[in-house]
Amino acid sequence: ERLWTSWVELCEGKGISVSSKDTVSLLSVPITVQQWYTQGLPRDPFSTENAVLLMNCHRWPLLIDPQGQGKHWLEGLEKDNLAIIPYGNVHMLTDIENAIRLGTSVLVEGVPNT
């Protein structure tokens, strides 16, 4: 709530009107969200909001996915453009470097909770 309030104040200070508190409608296009659903994203509001945040982040998102639904969706979304690398793999660093060089998305799975 505090984040939303500060964001609205920032927008209004710059002369940008904000008419909705729905982050999904503000940061996404309905047809894109429908495509995510066909690619395996669960249709609940929590998953949709997380997908919007993931697709609009500028760095490396952390996906905590105990049920594997996010991984399933990312596999459908990225198809052949996703390198899935197990955490602790002997060649993990080399695999990440190669993926970066080729412009491939990287999913490091099994990262411990430390």
Number of C-alpha atoms within 10 A of each C-alpha: 6 7 8 11 11 11 13 18 15 12 13 12 10 9 9 11 11 12 8 10 11 9 13 18 13 12 13 17 11 11 9 11 19 13 12 20 18 14 17 17 22 17 13 9 10 9 15 20 18 14 21 20 16 15 12 12 9 8 7 8 11 9 14 12 12 8 8 9 14 19 19 15 19 19 18 17 18 14 11 10 15 17 19 17 17 14 15 13 11 9 11 15 13 11 16 19 13 13 17 13 9 10 11 16 15 18 18 16 15 11 10 7 5 3
